[in-house]
Amino acid sequence: MKIIEHYYGADLSWVEHYAAQIGGKIEGNFIILPEDSQTGIRYFLDCGDGIIAYYIDVEYRRNFQLIQKNLNQDFVGFYYNLTEGEASVSSGHFMYNVGRWQYNLAVIDGSLESKYDVVKGSKTFALCIFIKKSMIKAYAKKNNIVIQNIDSLVDSKENTIVRFDRMSSESFHLLDDLRKLEVGGAIFDLNLRGTVHLLISNYLKKIATKRLIMQTVNNSDLGNIINVQMYLINHLDDHFPSIQYMAKMANMSESKFKSLFKKITGDTANVFFMENKLLFAKELLEKKQLTISQVSDQLHFTNNSYFASKFKEYFGLSPKAFNKQL
């Protein structure tokens, strides 16, 4: 296993150190690596307004562990990760799988240290976006996004910005369209900047509609909440467990559990569970191996009508109409 200690940031000061640590070199906006290490593309771009984009589309030829310890912590990282294979993120008190079928979106404060482990043979397609905390308020104002208590949100003394989530269908399609383009050059850079700004804007609009909880989070509590989230994701074909059960699993009071769970996901545990259950139902329908009724039964919806109504409420069309589109 190749172990690398590195840092990111919302300027390009990290690129040269990062390239050296992973045994690569910089050519224009590309980081070129030896093919016995990994094949594919690593591309970085300054998008202006205190925003850096880092585009990754590679296949690993050996096991890697990347330890992130940021020197300048005044930024937030948006990590859109569609890895096919085995990859995980861990810290002192937690570890969780990432990739297309697990958590595929993480929004992490630059102050948090983490380890990223990826197994040989895994294929990673990811877009990492680093934005200065001091620019988030200006960015929201520029795009007419009203976020309550935004000063507290970006103040490191009052709040740790952290979310682990599944990306929206719209975000997935934005990334899928970007991946179809040849990387490099003016046209790609224009599309990359546009995608980055759309993703940030969409996410800020999403959190603007929610009641944000401002508080700092220690690694132990963060790990416990993530473990509960992974439990829910791994039991989507079961019934929703009680708050009492999940709070006990997280070693917290029920009130603290509900507060931290909403901070880290943006939703209550019940909403988080239902949204991920519906996303899983959509994936099952896309495989075309089960009928609508079978999907409803497998995921323990009360009945087919309830499944259809929740599916339409979330995706804007019924399961039957969705199947016709397929």
Short mmCIF file of the C-alpha atoms (twelve columns), coordinates in Angstrom:
data_MODEL
# 
_entry.id   MODEL 
# 
loop_
_atom_site.group_PDB 
_atom_site.id 
_atom_site.type_symbol 
_atom_site.label_atom_id 
_atom_site.label_alt_id 
_atom_site.label_comp_id 
_atom_site.label_asym_id 
_atom_site.label_seq_id 
_atom_site.Cartn_x 
_atom_site.Cartn_y 
_atom_site.Cartn_z 
_atom_site.pdbx_PDB_model_num 
ATOM 1   C CA . MET A 1   0.000   0.000  0.000   1 
ATOM 2   C CA . LYS A 2   1.240   3.477  -0.878  1 
ATOM 3   C CA . ILE A 3   0.629   5.929  1.988   1 
ATOM 4   C CA . ILE A 4   0.498   9.641  1.171   1 
ATOM 5   C CA . GLU A 5   0.114   12.597 3.525   1 
ATOM 6   C CA . HIS A 6   -1.166  15.708 1.773   1 
ATOM 7   C CA . TYR A 7   -3.405  18.756 2.041   1 
ATOM 8   C CA . TYR A 8   -5.986  20.602 -0.051  1 
ATOM 9   C CA . GLY A 9   -7.066  24.227 -0.099  1 
ATOM 10  C CA . ALA A 10  -9.102  26.884 -1.893  1 
ATOM 11  C CA . ASP A 11  -6.072  28.083 -3.852  1 
ATOM 12  C CA . LEU A 12  -3.509  26.168 -5.911  1 
ATOM 13  C CA . SER A 13  -0.737  26.123 -3.290  1 
ATOM 14  C CA . TRP A 14  -1.444  22.424 -2.544  1 
ATOM 15  C CA . VAL A 15  -1.011  21.125 -6.111  1 
ATOM 16  C CA . GLU A 16  2.791   20.928 -6.327  1 
ATOM 17  C CA . HIS A 17  3.130   19.259 -2.908  1 
ATOM 18  C CA . TYR A 18  0.308   16.828 -3.714  1 
ATOM 19  C CA . ALA A 19  1.825   15.850 -7.071  1 
ATOM 20  C CA . ALA A 20  5.214   15.248 -5.465  1 
ATOM 21  C CA . GLN A 21  3.706   13.125 -2.698  1 
ATOM 22  C CA . ILE A 22  1.900   10.812 -5.113  1 
ATOM 23  C CA . GLY A 23  4.955   10.493 -7.340  1 
ATOM 24  C CA . GLY A 24  3.573   12.557 -10.200 1 
ATOM 25  C CA . LYS A 25  4.416   15.694 -12.124 1 
ATOM 26  C CA . ILE A 26  2.481   18.741 -13.299 1 
ATOM 27  C CA . GLU A 27  1.879   19.383 -16.997 1 
ATOM 28  C CA . GLY A 28  -0.347  22.412 -17.518 1 
ATOM 29  C CA . ASN A 29  -3.456  21.718 -15.438 1 
ATOM 30  C CA . PHE A 30  -2.853  17.967 -15.367 1 
ATOM 31  C CA . ILE A 31  -1.194  15.892 -12.650 1 
ATOM 32  C CA . ILE A 32  0.553   13.045 -14.482 1 
ATOM 33  C CA . LEU A 33  1.208   9.813  -12.574 1 
ATOM 34  C CA . PRO A 34  3.278   6.714  -13.427 1 
ATOM 35  C CA . GLU A 35  1.012   4.115  -15.057 1 
ATOM 36  C CA . ASP A 36  2.157   1.389  -12.673 1 
ATOM 37  C CA . SER A 37  0.516   3.488  -9.923  1 
ATOM 38  C CA . GLN A 38  -2.752  4.578  -11.541 1 
ATOM 39  C CA . THR A 39  -4.058  5.386  -14.993 1 
ATOM 40  C CA . GLY A 40  -6.440  8.120  -16.049 1 
ATOM 41  C CA . ILE A 41  -6.852  11.848 -15.502 1 
ATOM 42  C CA . ARG A 42  -6.252  14.265 -12.635 1 
ATOM 43  C CA . TYR A 43  -7.048  17.864 -13.570 1 
ATOM 44  C CA . PHE A 44  -7.209  21.039 -11.470 1 
ATOM 45  C CA . LEU A 45  -8.652  24.460 -12.291 1 
ATOM 46  C CA . ASP A 46  -8.972  27.803 -10.541 1 
ATOM 47  C CA . CYS A 47  -12.635 28.731 -11.027 1 
ATOM 48  C CA . GLY A 48  -12.323 32.214 -9.505  1 
ATOM 49  C CA . ASP A 49  -14.228 33.593 -6.489  1 
ATOM 50  C CA . GLY A 50  -12.041 31.562 -4.107  1 
ATOM 51  C CA . ILE A 51  -13.077 28.245 -5.713  1 
ATOM 52  C CA . ILE A 52  -10.817 25.422 -6.914  1 
ATOM 53  C CA . ALA A 53  -12.003 22.376 -8.885  1 
ATOM 54  C CA . TYR A 54  -10.166 19.059 -8.830  1 
ATOM 55  C CA . TYR A 55  -11.395 16.525 -11.419 1 
ATOM 56  C CA . ILE A 56  -10.411 12.856 -11.041 1 
ATOM 57  C CA . ASP A 57  -11.128 9.960  -13.420 1 
ATOM 58  C CA . VAL A 58  -8.625  7.179  -12.674 1 
ATOM 59  C CA . GLU A 59  -8.154  3.458  -12.142 1 
ATOM 60  C CA . TYR A 60  -5.874  2.438  -9.287  1 
ATOM 61  C CA . ARG A 61  -3.113  -0.089 -10.013 1 
ATOM 62  C CA . ARG A 62  -2.200  -0.473 -6.345  1 
ATOM 63  C CA . ASN A 63  -3.712  0.137  -2.919  1 
ATOM 64  C CA . PHE A 64  -3.576  3.751  -1.736  1 
ATOM 65  C CA . GLN A 65  -4.105  5.541  1.555   1 
ATOM 66  C CA . LEU A 66  -4.295  9.341  1.343   1 
ATOM 67  C CA . ILE A 67  -4.089  11.145 4.691   1 
ATOM 68  C CA . GLN A 68  -5.498  14.671 4.478   1 
ATOM 69  C CA . LYS A 69  -4.132  17.205 6.990   1 
ATOM 70  C CA . ASN A 70  -4.908  20.691 5.746   1 
ATOM 71  C CA . LEU A 71  -2.508  23.533 6.464   1 
ATOM 72  C CA . ASN A 72  -4.980  26.341 5.714   1 
ATOM 73  C CA . GLN A 73  -8.305  25.271 7.187   1 
ATOM 74  C CA . ASP A 74  -10.400 28.241 6.020   1 
ATOM 75  C CA . PHE A 75  -12.244 26.292 3.326   1 
ATOM 76  C CA . VAL A 76  -14.989 23.752 2.769   1 
ATOM 77  C CA . GLY A 77  -14.592 20.748 0.484   1 
ATOM 78  C CA . PHE A 78  -17.459 19.393 -1.624  1 
ATOM 79  C CA . TYR A 79  -16.569 15.802 -2.596  1 
ATOM 80  C CA . TYR A 80  -18.760 14.285 -5.324  1 
ATOM 81  C CA . ASN A 81  -17.513 10.688 -5.528  1 
ATOM 82  C CA . LEU A 82  -18.771 8.016  -7.938  1 
ATOM 83  C CA . THR A 83  -16.125 5.352  -7.278  1 
ATOM 84  C CA . GLU A 84  -16.810 1.858  -8.602  1 
ATOM 85  C CA . GLY A 85  -14.917 -0.530 -6.332  1 
ATOM 86  C CA . GLU A 86  -13.746 -0.341 -2.733  1 
ATOM 87  C CA . ALA A 87  -13.069 3.046  -1.174  1 
ATOM 88  C CA . SER A 88  -13.595 4.415  2.327   1 
ATOM 89  C CA . VAL A 89  -13.094 7.562  4.373   1 
ATOM 90  C CA . SER A 90  -12.112 7.347  8.018   1 
ATOM 91  C CA . SER A 91  -11.072 9.495  10.938  1 
ATOM 92  C CA . GLY A 92  -10.251 8.823  14.567  1 
ATOM 93  C CA . HIS A 93  -13.721 7.522  15.419  1 
ATOM 94  C CA . PHE A 94  -15.426 6.504  12.196  1 
ATOM 95  C CA . MET A 95  -15.064 4.790  8.846   1 
ATOM 96  C CA . TYR A 96  -17.582 4.639  6.023   1 
ATOM 97  C CA . ASN A 97  -17.699 3.436  2.447   1 
ATOM 98  C CA . VAL A 98  -17.909 5.978  -0.357  1 
ATOM 99  C CA . GLY A 99  -18.750 5.700  -4.027  1 
ATOM 100 C CA . ARG A 100 -21.612 5.541  -6.437  1 
ATOM 101 C CA . TRP A 101 -23.727 3.144  -4.342  1 
ATOM 102 C CA . GLN A 102 -22.791 4.440  -0.888  1 
ATOM 103 C CA . TYR A 103 -22.257 8.000  0.315   1 
ATOM 104 C CA . ASN A 104 -21.424 9.851  -2.895  1 
ATOM 105 C CA . LEU A 105 -21.466 13.410 -1.572  1 
ATOM 106 C CA . ALA A 106 -19.564 14.738 1.405   1 
ATOM 107 C CA . VAL A 107 -19.299 18.384 2.455   1 
ATOM 108 C CA . ILE A 108 -16.417 18.561 4.921   1 
ATOM 109 C CA . ASP A 109 -14.865 21.407 6.882   1 
ATOM 110 C CA . GLY A 110 -11.180 21.950 6.117   1 
ATOM 111 C CA . SER A 111 -10.445 21.634 9.840   1 
ATOM 112 C CA . LEU A 112 -11.293 17.909 9.874   1 
ATOM 113 C CA . GLU A 113 -8.495  15.408 9.237   1 
ATOM 114 C CA . SER A 114 -9.337  12.239 7.331   1 
ATOM 115 C CA . LYS A 115 -7.937  9.153  5.612   1 
ATOM 116 C CA . TYR A 116 -9.050  7.971  2.176   1 
ATOM 117 C CA . ASP A 117 -8.361  4.286  1.431   1 
ATOM 118 C CA . VAL A 118 -8.886  2.864  -2.038  1 
ATOM 119 C CA . VAL A 119 -8.267  -0.695 -3.211  1 
ATOM 120 C CA . LYS A 120 -6.334  -1.733 -6.315  1 
ATOM 121 C CA . GLY A 121 -8.639  -2.142 -9.312  1 
ATOM 122 C CA . SER A 122 -11.135 0.486  -8.119  1 
ATOM 123 C CA . LYS A 123 -12.203 3.138  -10.621 1 
ATOM 124 C CA . THR A 124 -12.742 6.602  -9.211  1 
ATOM 125 C CA . PHE A 125 -14.665 9.363  -10.927 1 
ATOM 126 C CA . ALA A 126 -14.888 12.361 -8.601  1 
ATOM 127 C CA . LEU A 127 -15.168 16.109 -8.604  1 
ATOM 128 C CA . CYS A 128 -13.732 17.868 -5.552  1 
ATOM 129 C CA . ILE A 129 -14.652 21.523 -5.065  1 
ATOM 130 C CA . PHE A 130 -12.816 23.675 -2.522  1 
ATOM 131 C CA . ILE A 131 -14.346 27.038 -1.588  1 
ATOM 132 C CA . LYS A 132 -13.071 29.548 0.964   1 
ATOM 133 C CA . LYS A 133 -15.413 29.910 3.932   1 
ATOM 134 C CA . SER A 134 -15.090 33.668 3.639   1 
ATOM 135 C CA . MET A 135 -16.481 33.457 0.091   1 
ATOM 136 C CA . ILE A 136 -19.596 31.393 0.878   1 
ATOM 137 C CA . LYS A 137 -21.525 34.416 2.153   1 
ATOM 138 C CA . ALA A 138 -20.548 36.517 -0.894  1 
ATOM 139 C CA . TYR A 139 -21.363 33.613 -3.221  1 
ATOM 140 C CA . ALA A 140 -24.835 33.160 -1.722  1 
ATOM 141 C CA . LYS A 141 -25.537 36.897 -1.960  1 
ATOM 142 C CA . LYS A 142 -24.306 37.036 -5.578  1 
ATOM 143 C CA . ASN A 143 -26.680 34.202 -6.499  1 
ATOM 144 C CA . ASN A 144 -29.645 35.570 -4.477  1 
ATOM 145 C CA . ILE A 145 -29.607 32.657 -2.026  1 
ATOM 146 C CA . VAL A 146 -30.823 33.614 1.436   1 
ATOM 147 C CA . ILE A 147 -29.340 31.434 4.191   1 
ATOM 148 C CA . GLN A 148 -30.359 32.221 7.752   1 
ATOM 149 C CA . ASN A 149 -27.491 32.724 10.249  1 
ATOM 150 C CA . ILE A 150 -24.889 32.451 7.504   1 
ATOM 151 C CA . ASP A 151 -22.309 34.322 9.615   1 
ATOM 152 C CA . SER A 152 -22.535 31.622 12.279  1 
ATOM 153 C CA . LEU A 153 -22.482 28.916 9.609   1 
ATOM 154 C CA . VAL A 154 -19.035 29.916 8.324   1 
ATOM 155 C CA . ASP A 155 -17.561 30.840 11.722  1 
ATOM 156 C CA . SER A 156 -15.214 27.998 12.764  1 
ATOM 157 C CA . LYS A 157 -15.633 28.888 16.441  1 
ATOM 158 C CA . GLU A 158 -19.393 28.383 16.279  1 
ATOM 159 C CA . ASN A 159 -19.827 25.677 13.680  1 
ATOM 160 C CA . THR A 160 -18.174 22.745 11.945  1 
ATOM 161 C CA . ILE A 161 -19.498 22.378 8.403   1 
ATOM 162 C CA . VAL A 162 -20.047 18.682 7.767   1 
ATOM 163 C CA . ARG A 163 -22.592 16.722 5.724   1 
ATOM 164 C CA . PHE A 164 -22.582 13.152 4.399   1 
ATOM 165 C CA . ASP A 165 -25.265 12.544 1.840   1 
ATOM 166 C CA . ARG A 166 -26.415 11.071 -1.463  1 
ATOM 167 C CA . MET A 167 -26.215 13.534 -4.345  1 
ATOM 168 C CA . SER A 168 -29.396 14.589 -6.121  1 
ATOM 169 C CA . SER A 169 -30.334 13.186 -9.525  1 
ATOM 170 C CA . GLU A 170 -29.692 16.618 -11.011 1 
ATOM 171 C CA . SER A 171 -26.146 16.660 -9.624  1 
ATOM 172 C CA . PHE A 172 -25.518 13.156 -10.937 1 
ATOM 173 C CA . HIS A 173 -26.573 14.170 -14.452 1 
ATOM 174 C CA . LEU A 174 -24.411 17.307 -14.327 1 
ATOM 175 C CA . LEU A 175 -21.387 15.149 -13.524 1 
ATOM 176 C CA . ASP A 176 -22.343 12.533 -16.103 1 
ATOM 177 C CA . ASP A 177 -22.543 15.205 -18.825 1 
ATOM 178 C CA . LEU A 178 -19.169 16.643 -17.767 1 
ATOM 179 C CA . ARG A 179 -17.552 13.203 -17.948 1 
ATOM 180 C CA . LYS A 180 -18.519 12.859 -21.618 1 
ATOM 181 C CA . LEU A 181 -16.271 15.787 -22.585 1 
ATOM 182 C CA . GLU A 182 -12.607 15.613 -23.526 1 
ATOM 183 C CA . VAL A 183 -10.644 16.935 -20.563 1 
ATOM 184 C CA . GLY A 184 -8.526  20.063 -21.077 1 
ATOM 185 C CA . GLY A 185 -8.782  23.196 -23.171 1 
ATOM 186 C CA . ALA A 186 -11.051 26.226 -23.197 1 
ATOM 187 C CA . ILE A 187 -14.325 24.368 -23.886 1 
ATOM 188 C CA . PHE A 188 -13.792 21.847 -21.088 1 
ATOM 189 C CA . ASP A 189 -12.713 24.575 -18.667 1 
ATOM 190 C CA . LEU A 190 -15.876 26.546 -19.448 1 
ATOM 191 C CA . ASN A 191 -18.037 23.468 -18.814 1 
ATOM 192 C CA . LEU A 192 -16.118 22.569 -15.654 1 
ATOM 193 C CA . ARG A 193 -16.567 26.073 -14.216 1 
ATOM 194 C CA . GLY A 194 -20.257 26.005 -15.122 1 
ATOM 195 C CA . THR A 195 -20.747 22.595 -13.477 1 
ATOM 196 C CA . VAL A 196 -18.909 23.699 -10.340 1 
ATOM 197 C CA . HIS A 197 -21.022 26.839 -9.953  1 
ATOM 198 C CA . LEU A 198 -24.253 24.910 -10.579 1 
ATOM 199 C CA . LEU A 199 -23.333 22.265 -7.992  1 
ATOM 200 C CA . ILE A 200 -22.454 24.857 -5.339  1 
ATOM 201 C CA . SER A 201 -25.539 26.928 -6.103  1 
ATOM 202 C CA . ASN A 202 -27.823 23.874 -6.019  1 
ATOM 203 C CA . TYR A 203 -26.405 22.739 -2.690  1 
ATOM 204 C CA . LEU A 204 -26.652 26.175 -1.079  1 
ATOM 205 C CA . LYS A 205 -30.256 26.458 -2.299  1 
ATOM 206 C CA . LYS A 206 -30.952 23.069 -0.752  1 
ATOM 207 C CA . ILE A 207 -29.598 24.024 2.679   1 
ATOM 208 C CA . ALA A 208 -31.271 27.453 2.469   1 
ATOM 209 C CA . THR A 209 -34.641 25.679 2.703   1 
ATOM 210 C CA . LYS A 210 -33.665 23.823 5.875   1 
ATOM 211 C CA . ARG A 211 -33.252 24.903 9.464   1 
ATOM 212 C CA . LEU A 212 -29.500 24.689 9.916   1 
ATOM 213 C CA . ILE A 213 -28.090 23.651 13.263  1 
ATOM 214 C CA . MET A 214 -24.983 25.599 14.310  1 
ATOM 215 C CA . GLN A 215 -22.587 23.747 16.569  1 
ATOM 216 C CA . THR A 216 -19.140 22.260 16.501  1 
ATOM 217 C CA . VAL A 217 -18.844 18.487 16.096  1 
ATOM 218 C CA . ASN A 218 -16.149 16.289 17.595  1 
ATOM 219 C CA . ASN A 219 -14.864 13.222 15.746  1 
ATOM 220 C CA . SER A 220 -16.427 10.778 18.191  1 
ATOM 221 C CA . ASP A 221 -19.967 12.172 17.780  1 
ATOM 222 C CA . LEU A 222 -19.464 12.504 14.029  1 
ATOM 223 C CA . GLY A 223 -18.401 8.867  13.799  1 
ATOM 224 C CA . ASN A 224 -21.393 7.679  15.807  1 
ATOM 225 C CA . ILE A 225 -23.871 9.578  13.630  1 
ATOM 226 C CA . ILE A 226 -22.220 8.261  10.446  1 
ATOM 227 C CA . ASN A 227 -22.438 4.715  11.793  1 
ATOM 228 C CA . VAL A 228 -26.195 5.176  12.293  1 
ATOM 229 C CA . GLN A 229 -26.527 6.607  8.786   1 
ATOM 230 C CA . MET A 230 -24.717 3.595  7.347   1 
ATOM 231 C CA . TYR A 231 -26.950 1.308  9.397   1 
ATOM 232 C CA . LEU A 232 -29.999 2.952  7.836   1 
ATOM 233 C CA . ILE A 233 -28.554 2.725  4.310   1 
ATOM 234 C CA . ASN A 234 -27.738 -0.956 4.844   1 
ATOM 235 C CA . HIS A 235 -31.294 -1.671 6.084   1 
ATOM 236 C CA . LEU A 236 -33.359 0.129  3.440   1 
ATOM 237 C CA . ASP A 237 -35.275 -3.102 2.839   1 
ATOM 238 C CA . ASP A 238 -36.456 -3.076 6.449   1 
ATOM 239 C CA . HIS A 239 -38.764 -0.928 8.566   1 
ATOM 240 C CA . PHE A 240 -37.604 2.363  10.085  1 
ATOM 241 C CA . PRO A 241 -36.094 1.776  13.553  1 
ATOM 242 C CA . SER A 242 -37.083 3.842  16.573  1 
ATOM 243 C CA . ILE A 243 -35.280 7.053  17.578  1 
ATOM 244 C CA . GLN A 244 -34.620 5.432  20.962  1 
ATOM 245 C CA . TYR A 245 -32.846 2.515  19.276  1 
ATOM 246 C CA . MET A 246 -30.689 4.773  17.065  1 
ATOM 247 C CA . ALA A 247 -29.811 7.154  19.911  1 
ATOM 248 C CA . LYS A 248 -28.639 4.186  21.983  1 
ATOM 249 C CA . MET A 249 -26.572 2.980  19.007  1 
ATOM 250 C CA . ALA A 250 -24.969 6.447  18.806  1 
ATOM 251 C CA . ASN A 251 -24.412 6.561  22.599  1 
ATOM 252 C CA . MET A 252 -26.367 9.834  22.859  1 
ATOM 253 C CA . SER A 253 -29.528 11.187 24.368  1 
ATOM 254 C CA . GLU A 254 -32.478 11.238 21.971  1 
ATOM 255 C CA . SER A 255 -32.446 15.051 21.772  1 
ATOM 256 C CA . LYS A 256 -28.707 15.213 21.024  1 
ATOM 257 C CA . PHE A 257 -29.032 12.435 18.437  1 
ATOM 258 C CA . LYS A 258 -31.867 14.185 16.602  1 
ATOM 259 C CA . SER A 259 -29.999 17.497 16.636  1 
ATOM 260 C CA . LEU A 260 -26.676 16.131 15.355  1 
ATOM 261 C CA . PHE A 261 -28.305 13.827 12.809  1 
ATOM 262 C CA . LYS A 262 -30.086 16.777 11.234  1 
ATOM 263 C CA . LYS A 263 -26.926 18.877 11.272  1 
ATOM 264 C CA . ILE A 264 -24.860 16.233 9.481   1 
ATOM 265 C CA . THR A 265 -27.479 15.167 6.912   1 
ATOM 266 C CA . GLY A 266 -29.739 18.219 6.741   1 
ATOM 267 C CA . ASP A 267 -32.746 15.975 7.410   1 
ATOM 268 C CA . THR A 268 -34.375 14.073 10.221  1 
ATOM 269 C CA . ALA A 269 -33.510 10.383 10.428  1 
ATOM 270 C CA . ASN A 270 -36.979 9.494  9.109   1 
ATOM 271 C CA . VAL A 271 -36.645 11.751 6.037   1 
ATOM 272 C CA . PHE A 272 -33.082 10.543 5.418   1 
ATOM 273 C CA . PHE A 273 -34.257 6.920  5.543   1 
ATOM 274 C CA . MET A 274 -37.213 7.506  3.211   1 
ATOM 275 C CA . GLU A 275 -35.195 9.506  0.649   1 
ATOM 276 C CA . ASN A 276 -32.525 6.821  0.459   1 
ATOM 277 C CA . LYS A 277 -35.192 4.102  0.291   1 
ATOM 278 C CA . LEU A 278 -36.745 5.891  -2.703  1 
ATOM 279 C CA . LEU A 279 -33.340 6.318  -4.395  1 
ATOM 280 C CA . PHE A 280 -32.749 2.590  -3.899  1 
ATOM 281 C CA . ALA A 281 -36.200 1.838  -5.334  1 
ATOM 282 C CA . LYS A 282 -35.313 3.927  -8.399  1 
ATOM 283 C CA . GLU A 283 -32.083 1.966  -8.851  1 
ATOM 284 C CA . LEU A 284 -33.981 -1.344 -8.601  1 
ATOM 285 C CA . LEU A 285 -36.464 -0.194 -11.246 1 
ATOM 286 C CA . GLU A 286 -33.595 0.892  -13.511 1 
ATOM 287 C CA . LYS A 287 -32.184 -2.647 -13.425 1 
ATOM 288 C CA . LYS A 288 -35.523 -3.911 -14.849 1 
ATOM 289 C CA . GLN A 289 -35.327 -7.165 -12.893 1 
ATOM 290 C CA . LEU A 290 -38.277 -6.519 -10.556 1 
ATOM 291 C CA . THR A 291 -41.830 -5.295 -11.093 1 
ATOM 292 C CA . ILE A 292 -43.129 -2.188 -9.327  1 
ATOM 293 C CA . SER A 293 -45.061 -4.413 -6.922  1 
ATOM 294 C CA . GLN A 294 -41.973 -6.510 -6.167  1 
ATOM 295 C CA . VAL A 295 -39.884 -3.403 -5.454  1 
ATOM 296 C CA . SER A 296 -42.610 -2.093 -3.140  1 
ATOM 297 C CA . ASP A 297 -42.757 -5.411 -1.268  1 
ATOM 298 C CA . GLN A 298 -38.974 -5.817 -1.060  1 
ATOM 299 C CA . LEU A 299 -38.562 -2.365 0.500   1 
ATOM 300 C CA . HIS A 300 -41.462 -2.870 2.917   1 
ATOM 301 C CA . PHE A 301 -43.701 -0.034 1.781   1 
ATOM 302 C CA . THR A 302 -47.147 -0.286 3.353   1 
ATOM 303 C CA . ASN A 303 -48.737 -0.979 -0.047  1 
ATOM 304 C CA . ASN A 304 -48.223 -0.228 -3.750  1 
ATOM 305 C CA . SER A 305 -50.307 2.954  -3.617  1 
ATOM 306 C CA . TYR A 306 -48.229 4.395  -0.785  1 
ATOM 307 C CA . PHE A 307 -45.030 3.512  -2.670  1 
ATOM 308 C CA . ALA A 308 -46.347 5.176  -5.845  1 
ATOM 309 C CA . SER A 309 -47.383 8.345  -4.004  1 
ATOM 310 C CA . LYS A 310 -44.003 8.719  -2.200  1 
ATOM 311 C CA . PHE A 311 -42.091 7.989  -5.434  1 
ATOM 312 C CA . LYS A 312 -44.066 10.628 -7.348  1 
ATOM 313 C CA . GLU A 313 -43.712 13.135 -4.520  1 
ATOM 314 C CA . TYR A 314 -39.905 12.741 -4.599  1 
ATOM 315 C CA . PHE A 315 -39.145 12.235 -8.310  1 
ATOM 316 C CA . GLY A 316 -42.060 14.078 -9.916  1 
ATOM 317 C CA . LEU A 317 -43.491 11.073 -11.735 1 
ATOM 318 C CA . SER A 318 -45.049 7.751  -10.800 1 
ATOM 319 C CA . PRO A 319 -43.125 4.437  -10.873 1 
ATOM 320 C CA . LYS A 320 -45.215 3.413  -13.877 1 
ATOM 321 C CA . ALA A 321 -44.345 6.603  -15.772 1 
ATOM 322 C CA . PHE A 322 -40.699 6.195  -14.751 1 
ATOM 323 C CA . ASN A 323 -40.654 2.647  -16.153 1 
ATOM 324 C CA . LYS A 324 -42.094 3.915  -19.446 1 
ATOM 325 C CA . GLN A 325 -39.290 6.487  -19.660 1 
ATOM 326 C CA . LEU A 326 -36.742 3.720  -19.173 1 
# 
